[in-house]
Amino acid sequence: MSKYYSIRSKLIAFMLIATTIPLLASISMTFIQTKTALREQALEENKRLIYQASTNLNNYVDNVARASLAIYNDPTFLRNLAKLPGDYRAVAEVYTTLQTIRAAVPDVFQLYLHSFVSNQSTLITNPFPKREERKQAYSDSLHGKTGDGGSDIWVESAHMSHTYGFKAASPDDSPRTVITLHRIIRDIPSPERLGVLAIDLNMNSIVAICSRLYDPAKEQIYVVDGQNRIVYQGRTEIQAANEAGHLQQVAGSTLEDGRNLAGSARNAAGHFEQDQSMYIYQQLGSNYADWTIVKQIPNETLYARATALTWNNAMIAIAALILVIVATLFISIRITGPLKQLMRYMNQIQAGRLHVDIRLSSRDEFGVLARHFRDMMDTVNNLILREYQLELANKTNQLKALQAQINPHFLYNTLQSIGTLALQQQGKRAYTLLSSLSKMLRYSMRDQTCVTLREEAEHARLYLELQQERFGERLEVHMDFAEDTLSVQMPRMTLQPLIENYFKHGADVQPGKGYISITSRQVDKHWIVIELINNGPVIPEDKLIEIREWLQPQETESSMSSQDSAMSESIGLRNVVRRLALNAHPGMPARIEIDNLEADGVKLQVKLYAGE
């Protein structure tokens, strides 16, 4: 074989790829520098945007807090709290003040007022206000009745709205996400608490402010409180919050460290990288809401422009690489093509197609390997064919010998019964029995290895019909085959030898009325059980143990000559066991189990694989 056709010569061609190293290094340096520049630019732009958004959110919260001061601007409001609920003028003035607060802030969903002086709770919501007498506010801890050292005004983080203990106006009213500003009402300058005011706010203004900060298709925005619980989250495919509604643990821990450095100023700002994303954050600095705006920018979005610029700069280098790539692909195909073709041939052989025609005409090492492989497969196929034909012939002869052992022992008794009927001039009954006998003989002479359970059941019925003619009322027969088992394949002449054992060992020696039952059922999707029960004499324990030993699957698959010495004693059952073994599904051997019943009788079960 010439060196020109060797694999080594072809592999040398791959060294040409070394010419691409300088070009690739240039492209990489361009990408890295552009990426760094765009990262710094994106950080500065987003910091300015988030700072402006934090200012807007801070102003929004301050406006809501100032609107809640209307309770102090109305000189009669504090006195009216003590007049509730008996003074209807006071009630109307309180409603007016609350409606003024509601009108001052466009995002108000509902207002809740509780007077500690008159124990009166009021809820301003659509479609009409509600009030009732209560001894305490909706929630002592939530509305500041406990914990005297706290602030008089604070903002509760995002939560689902509720009716503050009032009955819902309509069963169809579904809760919505709101934030709540709580204010304790005091009798200024006295520190005495007169009541508590809660203002539930829709998320509309927060959504409007935050929606200008990011691209929903590529980025994500969060507003989180001091415990990293999410107040607002932009709805995109990017996920950075866990199921509990908190920022991810690692990102939340980094954010907490930044807030701790800012201390009481509450103006922490900065950025960090986590989970293949850039996080930029800005704390509001509000006295009422300890919120932080966090923007998440995935790296693929952050460096998209860098990728685009680098691609534009690399166009010339790519053009120079095309020739090298084409040459490399050509050589690669010439090398890997024969290898892939040989692998396809091997996969076909692995799947069982041993006579696949291997055609590989290349003159390199793969061609030589293919020719040697083809010669090897020809030798293997010849050996397999010879061994398979010998095994098939042996197995066919073995199966025919087993089937030939089935001899209808009842033939003499049946003919004698028919003859008796003929002497008694019962021609119609004699004809029926002769018809049943002819069907049985025709069935036993069929050149067919396997039949369905339906056919076997019919053959068993004909057999038992002839036996009932012999025994008369001394024999009771019960047959019940489940419909979903009748299509299962099984060796022909399986049931008759098993039934015949009863008449051979039990029916003639048993006093009184005989009984035999044959049923079938499906035990799961892939197996069925055929059960034969009779009331004949029990099998002696030592004989039962011996039968169970040669009923094991490994025993049934042994050679047929291993137990010829005892064959005459139980030829029918052994015949069935061996034919079941010869025709069993690979890896799913049929099983026969035999047991004595507690009183009298024997139970025999045949378990067959029903297929997928």
N, C-alpha and C positions, 0 to 999 in steps of 0.2 A: 504494500500500500504506500503510495507516494506521500511525502511529508506535506504536500499541498492540501491533501484531504484530511489531515489529522485534526483532532479537536484542539490540540495545543496551538496549532497555527491559527485556528479561528479565534481562540481566546486572546492571542496577541493583538488581534484587531481591536479588542476592547481598550487597549492602552491608549488608543486615540482620544478617549474621553478625557484624558489628562489635559488636553488643550482647552477644555472648557473651564478649568479651575480659575484662571485669572478673570474670565468673564463673570463667573458666579460670585467671586469675591467682590468684584466691583458692584454687582447688583445688591449683594448683601449689605455692603457699607452704605450704599445709597438708601436702602430701606431703613436701616437702623437710625441714620441721622434724620431722615424725614420723620420717622416715627417719634423720635425724641422731641423734635420741634413742634409737631402737631399735638403731642401730649401736653406740653407746656402751654400752648395756645388754648387748648380746650379747657385746661384747668382755670386759667385766668378768666375766660369768658363765662364759664359756669359759676365760678365764685361770685362774679358780679351779678349774674342773674339770680342766684339763690339769695344773695344778700338783699337785693331789691324785693324778692318775694318774702323774705323774713320780715322786712320792714312793713310790707303791706299786710301780712298776717298780724303783726304786732299792732298796727293801727286798727285793724278790724276788731281784735279782742278789746283794745282800749275803747273803741266806739261803743261796743256792747256794754262794757263796764260803766261808761259815762251815761248810757241810756238808762241803766238800772238805778242811777242816782235820782231819777224822777220821783222816787218815793220820798226823798228829802226835800226836793224842790217844791212839793205840794205841802203847804204848812198844815193842812187838815188831815193828811194821810195817816200820820202816826196816831192822832187822836181817834180817827175812825177805826183803827185796828181794835181799840178797846170797846167800841160801840157795837161791833159785830156780835151776833147776827140780828139782834132785835131792831136796830135802827136801819130802815130800808134806804134812807138817804145816805147814810154812811156806806152801806153796801154799794149803792150806785156810784158814789165818788171813788171808792176803792176800785170798782170795775173800770171807771174812766181812766184812772191813773195807770192801771195795768194795760189797758188798750193803748194808752199813749206810748208806753214802753214798747209794746208790740209793733206799733206803727213806726217807731223811730229806727227799728232794725228790720230790714226786709227779710232776713232769714229766720225769723222767730217761728218755730213750729207750735209751741205752746208755753204757757207760763203757769207756775205753781206757786201759791202763796199760802203760808200757814202762820196764823197768829197765835203766839204763845199766851197772849193776854186773854183772848176770847175762845181759845181752843177751836178755831174755825179754819178749815182748809178750803181753798178756792183753786180751781183749775180753769184757765182761759184757753179754750181750744175750739176748733170747729166741730159741729155747727153752732154750738151754744155753750156758754160757761156752765160750770158745775161747782157746787159748794156743799159742804156737809160739816157737821160738828165732830171734832176729834180731840182726844185728850193729848195727843202728841203728833209730831210731824210724821211724814211718811217714813223717814228713816232718821233716827237720832244721830248716828255716826255720820251719815251722808250730809245732813243739813246743819251740822255744826253745833248741835245741842250739847254734845260731849266734847271734851277737849278744848277747854277755855283758852288755852295758850295759842291757838291757831289764828290764821288770818280771817278777816271778815269777808273776804271775797276770794274765790278761786274757781278754776275751770276744771270740770270733770272730763276725763278723756273720752274718746268716742265709745259709744255703747248703743244698744238697741233701746228705742224709746218705749216708755210704759205710761200708764195712766195714773201714776201716783196713788194707787189704791182705789181710784174711782172705777165705776163700771164703764166698759168700752161703749162708745156711742153706737157702734155697729160691729157685728161679729166679723165682717169682711175687712175691717180696718186692720191692715198689717203693720207691724212695727217697722220703723225706719232707723237708719243710723243717724245719731245726733251727738252733739257735744252740749254740755250743760254748764252755764255760769251760775254759781251759787253765791248769794249775798246774805249775810246775817243783818237783820234790821235791828238797830239799837235806838234807845231813847236818848239821843245825843243831847248834852254831853255825858249823860249817865251811861254806864256800861251795861245797863239792863237790856236783855234781849227782848224785843217785842215780837219778832217773827223771823221767818226765813223766806227768801225769794229764790226760785229756780227758773232759769230761762233756758229752754231747750231750743237749740239752733240747728237748722238744716246744714248740710255740708256744701251748699251751692257756692258760697263765696270762697271757701277753701278750695273747692274743685276748680273754680274759675281762676284763682291765683296760681294754683299748681299746674294747671293744664298748659300754661304758657312757658313752662320750664323744661319740657322734655318732648321727645317724639315717642308717642305711645307704641309705635310698631317696633322700636329699637331700644328704648331706654325705659327706666322705671324711676318713679318718684315716691318718696315716703314722707309723711309727717308723723313723728313719734314723740311720745311724752317722756318724762323723766325715767320711767321704768322700761323704756324701749317698747311699749305697747303702741301698735300702729293706730294712729288717729285717722290717717288717710293713706290709701295706697292706689296708685294708678293701675288700671286694669290692662295689663299686657301679658304676653306669654312668658316673660321673664319672671321667675319666681325667686324671691329672696326672703320670704317670711315663712315661719313654721306654722303648724296647724293651730297653735294657741294664739295667733295674732300678734306675735312678737317678731322683732327683727332677728335674723339668724344669730345664733349664740356668739360666733367668733366676731362677726361684724358688730353686734351689739356690745360686746366687751371692749372692742377698740373704740367705739363711739363713746362709751362710758368713761374711758380714760381721758379722752379729749375734753369732755364736759367737766371732769374733776379738776383739770388744770385751770379752767376758766373760773372755777369757784363760784362765789355769789354774784359775779358780774353777769353770768348767764349769756355770754356772747361767744361761746366756743365756736371756732371755725377751723376747717382743715380738710384733709383728704387722706385716704388710705386705699390699698389694693387688697382685694379678697375675692375668692371664687371666680377668677378670670374676669374680674370687673374692677372698675375704678369707682370708689364711693367719695362723694364730695358733700360736706355737711356744713350747716350754719344754724347756730342756736338763736332763738328769737330775742332773748333778753327781756321777755315780758315778766311783769310782776305777778301776773295772774296765771299764765299758762307756760309751764316749763316745757316748751316744744322745741323740736329740732327738725329742720328740713334736711333730708338725705336724698341725694340723687345717685342712682346707680347707672353707670355707663359700661356695658360689656366691652371687652377688649376689641371684639370684631367691629363694633360701631366706632369706638374711639380711634382705631387705627385704619378705618376704611379709606380715608383720604390718603394715608401713607401708602396703602396698598395700591391705590389707583395711580398715584404719582410715580411709585416705583415701577409699576407696569409700563407706564408711558416711557420712562427712562430706559427700560429694558428691551424695548421693541427692536432697537438696532442689534443688541446682543443676541436676542432670540433669532433674528434673521441669520446671524453668523452661525448660530448653533444648528440651524435646520439641516445643513449639509452633513454635519457630523452625526446628527440624530438619524437621518435617513440611512447613512452608511451603517450605523450601529444596528438599526432595526433590521436592515437587510441581512447582516451577518447573524444577528440573534435569531431571526426566523429560520435561516438556513441551519442553525445548530439545534434550536428547540423544536422545529417542525417535525423532524423524524422522531425525536424523543416523545413528543406528545402523541404522535401516531402510534408508536410502539406501546405507550401507556394505554391508549384506547383499546388496542388489541388485547392487552393484559386484563383490562377491566371486563371485556366481553368473555374472556376465558374464565375469569373469576365468577362471573354470573352464570356459568355453566355451558357456554357455547364453546365446546372444546374443539370443534372443527372449523373455527374461524380461519379465513384465508389471509395469511400475513403477507402483505405486499409492501415491501420497503426496498427500493432499488438503489439507495444512495451508496456511495463507495467508501464512506468513512467508517469510523468505529461502530456507529449505530447500524449501518447496513450489515456489517459483519455480525454484530450481535443479533440482529433480526433474523438473519439466515440460520444462525446456530439455534436460536430460539424456535424457529419454525421446524427444524429437524428434530429438536427435542420433543415438541408437541406431537409430531407425527408418531414418534416412538411411544410416547405416553398414551396417545389415543389407541394405538394398536393393542397395547397391554390392557387398557381399561376395557376396550371392546371385547377382548377375549375373556377376561374375567367376568364381565357383566353377562355375557351370553351364557357362560357356564353357570353362573349363579341363578340367572333367570330360568334356565332349563331345570335346574335342581329344585328351585322354589315352586315352579309350575307342577312338576311331577309330585312334589311333596304335598301340594294343595289337593291335587286330584286324588292322591292316595288317602288323604284324610277324609275327603268327601265320600270316597268309595266305601269307607268304613261304616257309613250310616246305613244300617239295615233296618227296615221297618219291622220290628219284632211283633207288631200287632197284626201283620198281614194275615197270618193263619187264622187268628181269632175273628178278624173282620170277615174273611171269606166264609168262615163257619157261620157267623151271624147272618150273613146275606143268604147263605144256603138254607138256614132255618126259616127265614122269612119267605123264601121261595116255596118251601114245603108247606108253610102256613098260608100260601096263596096271597101274600101281601106284596103284590107285584110293584105297586107304586112306591112303597117304602123301600123295597129292594132296589128299585131303579135309582132312587135318591141316594142311597148309600153307595151304589156302584158309581154314580156320577161323582160323588165326593172322593171316592177312592181313586178314580181315574185322574181327577184334578191333582190329587196329592202325588201320584206317581209321575204325572207330567211335570209337576213342579220340581220333584227330586231329580229328574233327568235333564233339567235345563242347563245349557252350557253357559252359565252365568255365575261369576264368583260372588258378587255382592248384589243385594236387593234392598228395598226400603222396608222399614218396620211395618208399613201397611201390608205389604205382600206376605211378610212373615206372620203377621197377626192372622191373616186370612187362612194361611196354611195351618196354623195352630188351631184355628176354629174348626176346620174340616177334620183334623185329627181327633179333636175332643168330641166332635159330633159322632164319629165312628165309635169312640170309646164309650160314649153314653149309650149307644145302642147295645153295647155288650153288657154294661153294668146296670143299665136301667135307672131306677130311682135310687140305687145305692150310690150314685155319683152326682154331686152338685158342682157346677162350673160357674165361675164368675170371671168375666173379662172386661177390662176398662182401660182403654188406651187413650192418653191425652192427645188431642188433635195436633198440638204443636210438636209432637214427637214422631208422628207417622212418616215424615219425609226423611228421617235419618237413615243413612246407609249402614248396612251391617252384613256379615257373611250369611249366605244362603244356608238354610237348614240349621239355624241356631236354636230356635225355641223348641222344636220338636224333641231333640235329644234330652233337653232339660226337663220337659214335661214327662218324657218317657221314663225317666228315673223313678218317678212316683209310682207308675204302674208296675215297674219292675220290682221295686223294693217295698212298696207300701200298700197299694190298692188290694192285692190278692191276699195279703196276710192280715189286713186290718179288719177288725169286727165293726159292724155298724156302718153308718153312712160316710162315704168319702167326700172330701172337699178339696178343690184346687182353685186358686185365684191367680190371675195374671193381670198385672197393671203396669202402666208406664207413666212417667212424669218427667218434667224438665226441672233439674235442680238449680241450674243457673243458665247463663246465656250460651254456654258451650258444652254442657254435659247433660245426659239424660240417664234415668235409672229405670230398668225393667225389673219388676219384682214378682217372683213366683212363690206362693205360699200354699202348703198342703197340710193336711192333718194326719199324715202318715206317722209311723214310728220314728222316734228321734234317732239320730246317728250316735253310736257309742263315742265316748269322749276321745279315746285313743285313735279311732278311725277318723274323727272330725279333725283332730290335730294333723294327722297325716295328709288329709285332703287339702287343708289350708296351706300346708307347706308347698305342695306342688301347684297351688293356685297362684303363688306369687309371680309377678311379671318376669323376673329373671329366670324363673324355672320354666315358664311357658315358652320362652324363647330358646331354650336349649334344644339339643338335637332330639329327633323323634324316637331315636332308639334307646334313649337313656332309661326309660321306664317300661320297656316292652314286657318285662316279667309280670307286672301287675296290670297290664292293659285290659285284660278280659274282665276285670272286676268292675271297672268304671269307664268303659270305652266311650260312652256317649259324652260324658262330662269332659273327659280329657280331649276328645275330638273337638268339642266346642272351644275349649281353652286355647288349643293350638291354632285353630283357624282364626280366632279373634286376634291372636298374636301376629299371625302372618299378614292380616289385613288391617292392622292398627295404623292410625295416623302417626307419622314420625314424631317422637317425643311425647305422644299422648296415648299410652297403652291402655287398652280396655282392662277392666278389673272385674273379677267375680268374687263375691263374698257369700259365705254359707254359714248359717247359724241354726241351732235348735231353738224352737219356741219353748216357752216356760212349761206348758202342759204337754201336748202332743203336737208334732208337726215340725216341719223344716221350712225355713225361709232362705231363699236364694236371690241375690241381687246381682244384676249385670249392669255395670256402669260404662257407657259408651260416650266417646267424644263426638259431639254433634257438629263440629266445624265452626268457623267464624261467622 
